[in-house]
Amino acid sequence: MERLDRVRLTRRDMLRLTAGGAGMFMLTASGLAVSSGVGASAGGGSLYIEAFPTSPLILRPFNEALPVPTAMAPIPKAVVDGWESPPGPDNQDFVKGAAPHTHQLWPGTAPVADFALPLVYQIKLEVAGHDFTSSPVQPIDSDGRDVSPPGTGNSRPRMLPQSTIYGFNGTFPGPMINFEYTKPALVRFENHLDVDNGLPRQDFGAPNFAFLTHLHNGHTAAESDGNPGQAYVRFNPLGRTAERAAYEPGEHVDNLYLGYPAGGDDREIQSFFWFHDHVHGHTSDNVYKGMVGMMPLYDPKIDRGDETDTSGLRLPGVRTDNSDGSFDVEYDVPLVFYDTALDDGVTPHKDAHTGHGETRPEWWGRTYFRHLPNHGFVGDIFTVNGKAFPVLEVKRRKYRLRFLNASIARVYQFELMRSDRGYKAARDLGYTGDELQGQYRVPDGEQCMKFVQIACDGGLLPEPVVRDSFELWPAKRREFVVDFTTYMDGTPTRKNDELYIVDVMKMTTGRLWDSQDSKYKVPVLKIVIGDDAPDNSLVPAKLRETPDVPADALAAARDRSIPTFELERGGSKADAEFEWLIDGIAFDPSHPAISAKRDSESYWRIANGGGGWVHPLHIHQEEHHVIARNGVPAPDRRHPDDTAKEDVVALDPSEDVVIFRRFRTFVGTYVAHCHNLNHEDHAMMFAWQILP
């Protein structure tokens, strides 16, 4: 039965199979069950095969250092001034056959009249190779047994080939820009994805090699936001729609990030962004292909990354200013979580965009992706900063850890654990099938430390929150201070002590987490205690003032007349592949679902239409306050950080959430969408606009 559960068919698949009388299933060499009726289909059509490979087992986990990024350097002004087309207020992008767009707000004009000209960064979208591990691997099937990859004739361990990525500057994750408010940054994103690197591109990624970079979730002008709604405004007059409504090879865009908080209100300053692709219909595969970058944010008044600054909060961080205008902050570590699957060479490829049910033995060990899985894509290897099972050595002091979930659909729940007996391969513990996800377990793992949460999506919390564990949904960020000098029972740590960040949320499909399983303890990152180090950091009892919320907010939340957006599954006449809708409508960038006046405010109700799915709904442009969940005032026990603002509404099955929003500074078209990126691409998204 386990094997039959490994294939999932769409409603249309089942109808077609029934009509054709195909009731037989065949087992692939990997142990996956694939419908012979679907697998034999020669056409793409609207059918897809819901079968996933079992990735080879990484034999030497926790034997590779965690890559800790350093700040990217800006381009010297003399170099920028010599560019053929330097950035400027009237030169926002280069699109073939079109005049450049303009920036609607440029430093030197109100309300940013006293801001300096931006630091300029150059990021090239490039094809490159990536290694998820330097460890040898053992090919296995879905029962955990050693197998021979096709064409090899042996089941011996071997090294993985490089996977092909489309990366920011050809890396995964991409470069990190340390950003400080009031000091604008302009990033020129250039498309070089037409240049091959000698590796197979495989069968996913935007077919026209396009990109559309979104800074998630910057308070950003529409033309720099990188969203499919504004892209329609930009490219539709040129006859470019769908994935062509984006920047193709040879084109570039200058995204301007002003560092101006919404409304000029310092209480709106945020603390951790990331940037990722947003091409319409291909966001999931472009992000999975590697288009992920980081942007930690700093507040020059109270949170500049300097724990010795007595005028600030003194959160963990030792700042070094560089002569090029960038700066690095030690003891402040971003952690990007991402799950992947690797091809076994025998699992068929077929979805709405690629494949006809064929297998790809030549792609063994490279990344495997399905653009339209029934539940949402989840992988079985978990990575941190692009590496599987890395090791972070820490000093005996406090650290600031910034967590980002860059996975397509997976929700994590993390704890800090110790283990006396260490990690064991899941297959050696008798697990098979989907239970092999994560590859390793720490059977005797026990919580050993607590997290002190200081920030969420929308920046610093009003007050710190002590947590035993926390959930991390797709696109969400959460920040914590962890004191590596002392365990939670009061005993001191010692040099060479080992502990793990452990995922305790089993989620074998992208639909919803599984039933709670006390034995599901997947070690994702190993932490080794090192030497003592000076520590001048603090965790203050008060972090910042909360942005204003109207006094009558709770009464407004109970008003059924406020705008409501319901996320649901269904069919659409617009496209047979559109299975994910909002208010029964597939994404249509030509018809914004709602308009708001600049400098206005509104309540929105976001509802999960049921069906046993979870949906992380992301709303662009400006963060929101959660007012109530299912009519109960926020925050609640499960969501203690609802005290702050955020940009992703985490919707449990059938949940109803009321949020409060403001619309400031900019005008233009934005979007809201599910950040289960398979849902977004098919087409759980709506456009909305801010008018003068």
N, C-alpha and C positions, 0 to 999 in steps of 0.2 A: 504493500500500500504506500510505503514511503516513496517508492519510485514513481508511482502514478501521481503522487502529489507534486512531483517536480515539474509537471507540465500543466499549464493553466490556459484555458481556451476562452476566447471572447464569445460573447453572445452570438455574433455572426458566424464564428467558427462552428459552434455547436449546431446552429441551424443548417449550415452547409453540410456538415458531416451527417446530420440526420437525414437531410434530403438525399444525400448520395448513398446512404446506407452504409457508411464507413463506421464500423464500431470496433475495429481492431486497433490495438496499439502495438508498437514494436519497441524494443529496448535498444538504445544505442550502446556502443562499447563503453561509454562512461557510466552506464547504468541509468540514464535518463529515459523517461517514457515520452515518446513523441508520437502524436497522432499520425498514422500513415496517410490518412486522407489529407491532412494539412501538409505534411512533409512532401507529399508527391505533387502538390500544386506547383505548376510552372510559372504562374503569374504572380505579380506582387499584389495587385488588388488591394483589398482592405483587410486581408488576413495576416496573421502573424503567428509565429511559433513561440510559445511561452515555455522554453526549456533553457536552462542555464548550466554552464559548465561547473565542475568542481575544480577549483584552482589547485595547482600543485602545492604540496606542503612545504613551507619554509623550514628547513632543517636546523638552522642556527639562529633562532630568534634572539633578540636583545644582545646583539653582537656588533651593533653599528651606532655611532653617535647620532643623536638628533640634530638635524641641520637647524641652527639658530640663525635667522637672517639678520643682516646688518642693513643700515639705512642706505638707500640708493642715493647717489650723488646727482644733484642738478647739473644741467649743461651750462658751462660758463657763458656769460652774456655775450662776450665777443664772438663766440662760436654761433650762438643763436642769431645774432645780428647778421652773420654772414650766410645764413640759410637762404636758399632761393626764394622761399616764401615764409618769412618769419611770422610768428604769432602777433596778433594785434586785435583791437576791438572790432575791426571790420573784416577779419580774416579767420573765421572760426573753423573752417574745414576745407579740404580739397576733394571734390567729387567730379569725376570726368563728365564734361559736357554741361557743367553748371557753374554759376557764379558762387563764390563762397558765402556761407551763412555769416551772420554777425552775432556777437555776444550782446545780450540784452543788458548786461551790467559789467562794467570794467573798473578796476581800481583807479581811483582818482575822481570818481563821480559819486554823489550821494546815493546810498548811505555809507559807502566805503571810500569816501573822499580822502581819508588820511591813511589808507592802506597803500603799501608799497607795490610796485609792479611785481607780478608773480615770479617765483622761482620756476624755471622751465625744466621739465623732465621729458626724456624721449624714451618711449617704450615701443619696441618692434614686435608685432605678432609674427612668430617664426615657427617653422616646423623643426622639431628636434627629437632626439631620443631621450628616454628617461628610464632609470633603473629604480624599481621599487625596493630592491634588496640586493646586497652583495653576497647573500648566503646561497649555497646550493639548495636545490629543491628536489622533492620526490614527487613524480607524477602519481596521482591517486585517482580513483573513481569515487562515485557518490557513496560507496560503502566504506571508503577509507582504505581500500586495498591498493597495493602497488600495481601500476599498469604501465604498459609500454606505449608511449606516444606514437601516433601513426607514422609509419615509415622508418622507425628506429630499430625495431626488433629486440629492444631490451628495456627493462624497467629501472635501470640504474639511476642514481641521482645525477643531476646536471645543473648547469647554470641557466638562468632565464635570459632570453634575448631582450634587447631593449624594446620598450613600447614607444610608439610614436605619439608625441604630444603636439598640440598647437599651443604654444606657451608665450606668455609675456616675456620678451627677451629670451625666448626659448628655454625657460625653466619652469619647473612645477614644484611648489607654488612659484608664482612669479615674484618680481622684486617687491620689496617693502619700502614704502615712502613714509618716513616719520614726519608728521604734519603738525604744525602749531597754529592755533587760531590767530587771526589778524595778519597772518603771513601767507598770502594766496599762493597756490600752486597751479601751474598749468601743465597738463600732461599731453604731449603729442603722441597719440597712438597711431602707428603706421602699419599698414597691411603688407606683409611680405610672405603670406601663406602660399603663394604660387611657387615658391622656391623649394624644391624637394631636398631632402637630406639623405637620400639613399636607402631609407627604410620604407617598408610598405605603409601607406597611409591607412589601410584597413577600410572599413565600410561605414564609418560614422564621422560626424562633423558636418557643418554646413556644406552642401555640395558645391557652392560657388566660392568656397573659401572666404566667406565674409565674417566680419566681426562687428559687434556693437557693444562697447564697454559701458557698463553701469557701475557707478560708485554707490554701493549699497550701504546705507541709505543717506546719501548726502543731501543737505539742504542746498540744492543745486538748480541752476536755471535749466529749463526744459531742453535747450539745445545741447547742454553738456551732461544731461542725465543719462543718456544711453538707454532709451526705452522704445519698444515697438510702436507706441502711440505717437510720439514725436517723430520717430523715424518715418512713419506714414506721411506726416506733414512734410518732411524733408524730401522724401524720395518719390512719392506718388506722382507729383507733377512731372517726373522724369520717366514715368511708366514703369517704375521699379516697385514691386510689391513682394509680400511674403519675405523669403530670405534675401531677396535682392534689395529690400529696403534696409540696407546696411552698407558698411564700408568694405568694398571689394579690393582685391590686390591692386596696388599702385595708388590707393586713396589713403587719406589720413584725416583725423579729427583732432582738434585742440579742445580737450575738456578742461574747463576752468573751474577750480574749486577755491572759492573765495575765502573760506575761513570766517564767514560771517554767520553768526548764529541766528536762528529764526527770530525775527522781530528785533534783532540787536540785543537780545536778552541773554545775559551770561548764564542764566539758569538753563538755557537750551544747548549749552556746549556739550558735545558728545565725546566719546573716548575710543571707539574702535570701529573702523569701517573695513570693508573689503571691496575689491572690484572684480567683476566677473562679466562674462559674455551675456548678451541678451538678444541674439538674433531671433527674429520671430520664427517659431516652428523648430528651431534647432538650439535653443538655449541649453537643454539637458545634455545633448551630445557635445556641444562646444565646451561647456563647463567640465564635463567628465573627461574631455580631451585635454584639459589642462589650463583653461583660461581662468586662473584664480590668482589674485594678488592681495596684498595686505596694506592697510593704512592705519596704524595707531595714531590717535589724536591726542594732543596735549593742550592744556589751558595755561597760557603764560602767567595767569594770576595765581592759580591755586594748585595746578597739577602739571608742572612743566617737566616732570621726569627727574627731579632733583630732590632727594630725600633730606638734603642738608639745608634746603631753603626754608627758613623759619617762618616766612610769610605765607607759605603754602601748606598743603595737607600733609606733606612728607610721606606720601605713599612710596613703597619700595621702588628704587630706581636711582642709579648713579649716572648722571648725564655727562657726555663728552661732546662739546661743540667742535665741528669740523670746519676747516677754513673755507670749504666750498658752500657753506650755508646749511648743510645737513647736520644732523646730530644723532648720536647713538645713546641708548639707555641700557646699561647693564642691569641685570636682575629683573628685567621686564621682558617676559618671553611670550610671544604669540604661538599658539598651538592650533594648527589647522587639521581637522579630522575629515577623512575622506575614505570611503570604502570602494573597493574595486574587485572585479572578477577577471581571471585570466583564461584565455582560450585553451581548451583541451584538445582541439583539433578534430573532435568528433561530434560536437554539439552543432546542430544546424543553425544557419543564419537566415532569418526572415522576419522582417517587419514591414511597415507601410512604406518605408523609404529604401530599404536595402535588402539584398539577398532573395533567393528563391527556394530556400530550404537546403542549400548546399552546405557542406562542411568545409572548413578551412585548415587542413593539417599544416599548411605552411605558416599559419599564424599561431602555432602552439606557443603558449607562454606569454603572449602579448595581450593587451587589454581587450576584453570582450564587452560589448555593449548592445543592448536592445533599446531602440528608440521608443517603442510603444508596448511596454509590458502591461499586462492587465492590472497589476497592483502598484506599479512604481518600482524602479530599478534599485535593488540592493545587491551589494557585492559580498564576498566571503573573506576578503583580506582587508583589514582595517589599517590605515596608515595615518601617520602624524607628520606634518610638514613634508609629505611626499615619500616617507620611508615606512616600511612595515616593521613593526617591533623595534623601534629605536630606543636608545638609552640617553637620558638626560642626567648629567652629573651636576649636582647643586652644592653650593656652599652651605654651611650651617648658619642660616640667617633667613630672613623673610624674603619671599619672591612675589612678584605680581605676575600671574598667569592669565593670559587672554585666550579664551577658548572660542573657536569658530567652527561651526559645522558646515563644511563645503560639500557634503554628500548630496546625492540626488534626492533620496527619499528617507534614508535611515534616521531614526531618532535614537540618541544615546542617553544613558543614565550613568553618570560617573561617580565612583567612590575612590578614596585613597585606602589601599589595603597593604598589609604585610602577609607574607606566607612563609611558613617554616620549611615546607617541602618543595616549594617552587612550582613552576608551571609544568603542565603535562599536555601533550598533544591530544586534541579532542578524540581523534580516532583511537588512541591508546586507552582511552577511558570508555570505549565501546559505543561512541556516538557515530551516527551515519547521517546521510542526507543533509537536510538543512541544518541539523544540529552541528555540522562541521563548521558552520560560519564562525569566523574569528580564529579558527585553527587551534588555538590553545586555551586552556582553562587554568585557574589557580584554585584547585578544589578546596584547600584549607584557608583560602583568603579571608581575612577579617579586617574590618575597618580599623585604621590606626590613627588617622588624622581627620580633622574637619577643615572644610573650606570656609573662608570668610568672604562672602560676596560683597563686592564694592561697586559693581556696575553691571548693566545689562545692555540691550540694543541701543537705548536712548542715552547712554552715558551713565555718570555716577548716580548711585542711589542716594536718597536723602540720608539714610543711615545704613551702616553695614548689617548684613544678615549672616548669621552663623548657620552652616548647612552641613548635614551628614552626606548628602548626595544631591545631585541636580540633574534635570533633563536638559538636553541640548538638541533642539529641533533644527531642521534644515534652515540655513542662513542666519540662525540666531547666534549672537555673541553674548558671552557672560565672562566677567572678570572676577578674579579671586586673589586674595592674599593668602599664602600658605607659609606657615612658620616651620621651617625644616630643622629647628633646634630641639623640638619637644613633641613627643607623642601625646595623643589626647588623654592618656591615663596619667600624664605628668612626668613620665620618665624621659630622660634626655636621649636624643639620637646620638649615634656614634659613627665615626668615619667608617665607610664601606657598608653601612646599613643599606638594605635594598627595600624598596616599596614600589607599588604599581598604581597607575591610574587604570581602573578596571571598569569596563562596561558591564552593567548588570541588567540591561534591558534587552531581552531576546526579541528580535524583530526579523522573522524569517521571510516576510514579504513587505513590500512598501505600503501595504494597506493599513496596518495597525500593529502595535507591539503584541506579542504573544502573551498568554497567561503567565503570571509571575512564576519564575523558576529559580529557587534558591541556589541551584547548582550552576546556574548560568553566570559565570564570572570570567570574562574574557580580558586578559591583561593587554592593554593597548600601548602603554608607555611605561618603561622601567625607569625608576628614579634611584640614583645612587648618591648617598650622602658623602660629601667631600670634606675639605678642611673648613676650619672656622674662618669667618670673614667679618670685617666691620659692618655694623648695621645701625644706621641712624634713622631708619624708617619707623613710621607709626601707623596705626589704624585708628584714626580719630572716631569719636562717637558720633560726630556729625560730619557728613561729607559735603552736602550742598542743600540749598533751599529748593523745594519742589516748585516747578512751574505752576502757574495759576490754573485752577479748574473752577468753573462756575459753582457757586454755592448750591444751586438747584440741580446739580448734575444727576443725582440719583433719581429725582422726579422725572427728569428728561429721559433717563434710560428706560423708564416704564411707559413712555409715550409710544404707542404702536405706530404713530404716523411718521416717525423719523425714517430717513432713507434706509432700506434694508437690502442686503446683498446675500443671497442664499447660494451656497456652493453645493453642487449636486452632480450626479452622473446621469447621462442621457444621450440621446442621439441628436444630430443636427443636420438639416438640409444643406448647410453651407459646405460640409465636407464629411464624407463617410467616416473619416478618421477622428473627427472631433467627438470625443466621448465625455469630456469634462466641461461643465457649463456653469455659468453664474446667472441666476434668475432665468434659467432655461435657455440662455442665449450663448452662443459661441463668440469668442473674441472677434470684434469688428472694429478696427481702428478708425473707420470712417464715421462712426457714430458713438461719440463719448456718452457713457451711461449717465453721467451727472456732471454738472458745472457748478463752480463756486466762484464767488467774487474774491479778488485779492483783498486781504485784510479782514476777511470774514471768518466765521467759525461754525462748526456743525457737529451734530451727533450722527454716527452711522451705526447701524446694527449689522453685524456679520454673523450669519447663521450657517451651521453645518447641516445640510439637508438629510443626513442620515446615511444608512447603508453600511455602517460599521467602518467608516474611513476616518483618518485624521487628515487635516489640511492646515498647513502653515501659510496663512494669507499675508503676503507682503504688500504694503501700500507705499508707493514712492513719494518723495518730495519732502514730507515733514512728519515727524513722529506723532504718535497718539497716546492718550491716556486710556487705560482700561477702566471703565466706570463700574461695570457689573458683568458677572458671568452667570447665566441662567437666572437672572434677577437678583442674585446675591451680590452685595456691594464688594468691590475689590479693595484691598487684596484679600485673598483667602489663604488657607493653610498650604495648599499645593502651589500657589503662585505668590510667594511672599514679595517678589520683586515687582509686582504690579503697582508698587508705590511710585515707581519711576515711569518714564516714557519708554516706548518701544516702537519698532517698525514692522514686526511680524506678529500677527494674531494667531496664537497656537490654539487650534480648534479641535477639541475632543469630539468623538462621535456624537452627533445631534446637539452639540453645544451652541448656545446663543450668547454672543458677546456684544456689549454696547461700548463704543469708544467715543472719545471726544477729540476733535481735530481742529487745527487752525491752518490757514492758507496765507502765507506771508512772503513778501519780497518779490517773487517771480510770477510770471504768467506763462501759459503754455499747456501742452498736453502731457499727461503722465499716465501711468497704468497702476492697477492693483492685480495681483495674481497669486495663485498657489505656488509656494516654493518647493512642493514636490514637483520637480521640474518636468517630469513626464506629464503631469496634469496640466501644467502651464502650456506646454507645447501642443496640447490636444483638447480644448483650448480654453482652460479655466483662467480667464483674464478679462478685464474690461478696461477700456480707456476712460479717463476723466480729464477735465480741464479746469484751469484757473483763468478767469477772465479779468481784464482791467476793471 
